């Protein structure tokens, strides 16, 4: 399960760590990891952004990320 939220930079209100915890618990998570959010948060799936970068300058390099790759399904 992945949770990515659009931050204040996209006109959203953002979320606290407690907000994220509550969403994860409501969906059955019992162990979770939190990465730095803010401008670097985005979710990209099947060649489109589901949660686009909040940074007005677009994507930027990050030190840590989760990458899920389903592999080559040919």
C-alpha positions in Angstrom: 0.0 0.0 0.0 1.3 3.4 -0.9 0.0 6.8 0.3 1.1 10.0 -1.5 -0.5 13.3 -0.8 -0.5 16.5 -2.7 0.9 19.2 -0.6 0.2 22.9 -0.1 2.1 23.8 -3.3 -0.8 22.3 -5.4 -3.5 24.2 -3.6 -4.0 21.4 -1.1 -4.1 21.7 2.6 -1.3 19.2 3.2 -1.5 16.6 6.0 0.1 16.0 9.4 1.9 12.8 10.3 -1.2 11.9 12.4 -3.4 12.4 9.4 -1.3 10.0 7.4 -1.3 7.5 10.3 -5.1 7.6 10.5 -5.5 7.0 6.7 -3.1 4.1 6.8 -4.8 2.5 9.8 -8.2 2.9 8.2 -7.0 0.9 5.2 -5.5 -1.9 7.3 -1.8 -1.0 7.6 -0.1 -2.0 10.8 3.5 -1.1 9.8 4.4 1.9 7.8 7.4 4.1 6.7 7.3 7.9 6.3 9.5 9.7 3.9 10.1 13.4 3.7 7.1 15.0 2.1 6.6 18.5 0.9 7.7 19.6 -2.6 9.3 16.2 -3.3 6.2 14.1 -2.9 4.8 12.6 -6.1 3.1 9.4 -7.4 3.7 8.3 -10.9 1.9 5.3 -12.4 1.5 4.0 -16.0 3.1 7.1 -17.6 1.1 9.6 -15.7 1.2 11.5 -12.4 -1.5 10.6 -10.0 0.0 13.1 -7.5 2.1 15.6 -9.5 5.1 17.4 -8.1 4.2 20.3 -5.8 7.4 22.2 -6.7 6.5 25.0 -9.2 9.8 24.1 -11.0 8.7 20.5 -11.5 10.5 17.3 -10.5 13.7 17.4 -8.5 16.3 14.9 -7.3 15.6 13.2 -3.9 17.8 11.1 -1.6 15.2 8.4 -0.8 12.3 6.9 -2.7 10.1 3.9 -3.0 10.1 2.3 -6.5 7.8 -0.5 -7.3 8.4 -2.3 -10.6 6.2 -5.0 -11.8 8.8 -6.3 -14.2 8.6 -7.0 -17.9 5.3 -8.8 -18.6 5.8 -10.1 -22.1 
